[in-house]
Structure formats: structure tokens, C-alpha cells
Amino acid sequence: MNRKCGRCILAVVAILVATLFVPGCVEEAPSATYTNSIGMEFVLIPAGAFEIGSPMNEAGRDDDEGSLHRVAFQHAFYMGAYEVTQAQWRAVMGSDPASFFASDDNLPVEMVSWEDVQEFITKLNAKEGTDTYRLPSEAEWEYACRAGTTTRYSSGDSAVELDEYAWYADNSGTETHPVGEKKPNPWGLYDLHGNVWEWVQDLYHEGYNGAPTDGSAWEGESSSLRVYRGGSWRTVAAYCRSASRGCASPTIHCDDIGFRIVRAV
């Protein structure tokens, strides 16, 4: 190497090193939590990989949970710590469609179709001056729900333990409950098991053969049905499992289906 080229390389290296220490040039790590203007709280979900679905020997599994399918997330994202509440729905939409009413505004909103949720997200993005809010993909939802676990529930394999984390048929009293009253999963997310089912972005497919491996929503033309996850106040424990799935028309309104949202970092 001639001296001139050597000096050029050293100069470039020096500039790069110096840049690392210039204020404003170092990218700040995202905050572990985020709260928006209407009080929606979000938790940072780390990048990583997992296997969506359930093993063939898992008790209570359904055939559409497929064979295990590896998904890798290259980027972190924010996920709502709680299901969207009636108060938050009203703050964006100006109305409350829920069938369960109480003095507590923190009941999860329900009786909202998948299409209604898309309208909510559009209006929330406009209200916040962004385009970063959306429904989670099915893979994002299960990845966040499992929070590094491989058991039937994020709390373990036993429905006895589930009682401390979820409102479902055995303990709900046939009604929804204010969000956040049960214990959170290991990543600080509440009510992913039970209370209300939660819409996700994906079209329904019977299993995961051919599903995206990057965690994005699976659209395609297999069905007009949309997926929901997590079980509800009405369902037995088996339907609250991390891998359990449901699907319905995007126009249907049910008193046990609500949602939570994600936000790009």
C-alpha cells in the first residue's frame, strides 16, 4: 500500500471514530415503554426469533395450529400493554359500541369488527400525527404473548396457574373485566390470555405452511376471514393457550372480541 492511500484510510477511520462521539450522531436506544396522547401504554418487544404454533403433543391443540414455523424479527416494536379500553375508543371515535357498561372506563372495548378497528387505527394515526399504529400480525401477537416461553400459556402448562393471569369461563362471571387486573406475562403485557379475543391483521390460513418468516402479516387469497387470538371471558382454558386461534368475518361484531395495537419504533 502506498503512503498516500494509507493516509486516506487513516483519515476516514478517524472521521468515523470521531462521529461516534459527536452529540446527536449516536442513535439513541428506544425507551422500554411509550405512552401516547390518550394514555395508551406500550411495551418495547425485542427483536428475536421463535416458533409459532404448537407441538403435536400439546394438550388441547387444534389442527390449524399447524406444525411449528420459525419466525425471526429483525426489529423491535412496541405492543400495547393492555387491550384497547372503552375510554380510549371513545377518545378516538366519539362513541362506545361495547355491550358491557360499568363505571370503570378501563373495560376492554368489544363489539368492534376488524373493519371498525381499521377505522380506529386510521383516526388514531391522524390524531397522533403519525402512521406507525396498526394491528399486530399474528406472529407478532404470539411472539409477544409467549415472551420467550414454549409452554401452553405464558404462565406455564397448568390452567391452575392461568387463573392468576386470565379472565376466562371458569372465573370471569360471564363478563369482561377492567384491563390489567390480572398478572402480566414476562414482558409486561396484560390480558393476552382471556378477557376478550384480540383481532390481528392476518387473513386466516389453515396452519403456517408458506407463512412469512419475518413476522409480517400473512395476507394472500386463501380466505376472507380474519384471525383473532387469546381466548376470552367466555372460553374454556384451552382456547386461552398461546397458540390458540379463531377466525371470523371482518364485519362481525361480538361481545367477546376486542383488540390491542402495536406501534413501530
N, C-alpha and C positions, 0 to 999 in steps of 0.2 A: 504494500500500500504506500503511495507517495505521501509526502508530508502534507500537501495541500488537502487531499481527501481526508487524511487523518484529522486535521484541524477542523474541517467541516463537520465531521461526525461528532467530534467532541463538543462543538458549539451547539449542535442540535440536541445532544443529550443534556447539556447544561440548561438549555431553554426549557426542555420538558421537565427536568427536575425542579427548576425554579417555579414553573407554572403550578406544580403541586402545592406550593406553599403560598401562592398568591390568594389573598382573601377573595372569595366569590368564584374561584375556579375549581374548587373541590365540591363535587356533588354531595349534598347532604343526604344522610340516610333518612328514609321516610319515618315518620312518627309511628309508634306502636299502636296508637289509636287516633281516631279522627271524629270530630263532631261537626255536623253541618248546621245551617242556619235555623232549621226547625227541630233541632235536638236529636237527630238520628245519629246514633253512635256506631262507629265502625272499628273493627279489629284488623290489624295487618296479618294477612295469611302469607307465610313464607313460600318462596319458590321451593320446589321439591318434586318428588315422584311417589306414586302409589299405584295400587291395582284396584280398579273399580270393579264392582260386582261382588259375588260371594262364592266361597268354595263349595264344591258339590255336596259336602257333608254338613253344611251349616243347617241347623235346625230351623224350620220354618221358611226356608228359601222357596222362591218361585222360579219357574223355568226362564222367565225373561230377565233374570239377573245374570244370565249367561256364564260363560267361562271368564275367569279373571283377565282383565285387559289393562295393560300397563299404560299409564299416562304420566307425562313429565311436564311440569310447569316451569317455564324459563324465567318467569317474572312473578314477583309478589303482587298481591291485590288486596284491597280492603273488602271485608264482608260485614254486613250488618250484624251487630252483636245480638240484636233482637229481631223478632218478626215485626213487620210494619204495624203500627198501632192505629186505632181508630182516630186518635188525635192527630197523628201525622198525616193520615189520609185526608182528614178534613182541612188541614193546613194547606194542602196542595190542591185538592179537588173541590173544596167548599161544600161537601155533602158527606153523609155517612151511610153506606149501604148495609152495614152489619146487622145481623139478626139478634145478636146478644148485646144488650144495653145494660150499663151499670154506671154508677157514679165514678168509676175508675176509667179514665181515658186510655189507660195502658192495656186494655184488652186488645188482642190482635184483631185487625180488620179481617173480615171474611165476607162471603157473598160477593167476591170480586172475581170476574173471569180473567183468563190470561190476556184477553184483549183489553179489558179495563186496566190491567196492570201496565200494559204498554203505554196507555194514555197517561197514567200516573207518572211513569218514568219520563216521558216526553215533557210533561209540565214541570216536574221536579228539576230536570236539567235546565229548562228555561229559567226557572226561579233562581237557581244557583249560578246561572251564567256559565254553564259547562256542558259537556256532552259525555261525561265519564260515568254516569249512573246507568245501570242495566240490570236485568235479571242474571243470576249466576247460570253458568252452564251446568248440566247435570254432573259433569266430572268435578267442577269447582265445588258444587254443593257437597258431594260425597267426600271429597278430599278434606274440606273444612270440617265436615261432620265427624269424620274419623279422627282427625287431629293426631295422626300417627299411629292409631290403633288398628288392629286387624280383627277384633272381636265383634260379636253380633251388634253390640251397642258401643258407643264410645266409653261407656262406663264399665264394660265387661260383657260377659256372656249371659249373666243372670238377670231375669226380669225382676227379681227381688231388688237388685241394685238399681235397676231402671226407675223404680218408684221414686228415687231421690232426684231424678233428672227430668222426668217427663210427666205430663198430664195425658192419660190415655184412659181406655174404657174402665179399668179397674179402680181408678182413683179420681176421675175428673168430675163426678157428679153430673154427667151428661151436659157439660157446658165448658166454654173456654175460660181461661184464667189470665189475669194480667201477666204480661211478659216478664221474664226474669225472676219469677218466684222460686223456681227450682234451681239446682246447682248447674253451673256452666260445664261445658266439656273442657278438655285440657287446653284448648286455645282460647278460652274465654267467651265462647258463644253459647247462648241460651236457647232452650226450646227447639233445638234441631230435632229432637225426638218428641213427638206428640204436640199437644195444644192445637195447632192447625197444620194440615198438609201445606206444603210450600211449592208454588209454581216455579219451574225453571224454564230456561229458554228453549230447550231441545224439543224437536219433534220426537214422537215415540217410535222406537225401533225394538224389535224383539231380541234383546241381547245386545252385545257390543262388537260383534264381528263386523269390521270395517269402520268402527267409530274413530274419530280423531284421536291422535296420540298426544296432542299438545294442550289438551284441556279445553279447547274451544267447543262451542255448542254444535251439536250434530243436527243439521237441517236435512237436506235431501228431499226425496219424494216418496218415502215409504208409507206415510200416513198423514192424516190431517190432525191427529191427536197431539196434545202437548203433555209433557211429563210433569208430575208433581211428586214431592218427596217428603219423607219424615214421619208419616203417621199423624194421628190427630186425637182429640178428646174422645172420639167415637170408636177408634180402632183398638183391637187387641194388641198385646205387646209385640207379637211377631211382625206386625206392619210398621212398627216404630224402629225396626232394625236399620242400621246404617245403609244397607244395600237395598232395602225395600223400595219398590217403585209403584206408582199409579199413573194413570193417564186419563184424559178426558178431552172433550171438545173445547177449543179455546174460547167458546162463547158461554160455557156453562157457569152457573153461579151456585155455590154450595156453602152451607153454614159451617163446614169444617175445612175449607181451603182458603189459605191466605198466601203470604209471600214474605220474603226478605230480599234485599238487593245488595249488589256489590258496586264498588267504585274503583276505577283504575287508579293506580298510584301516580 
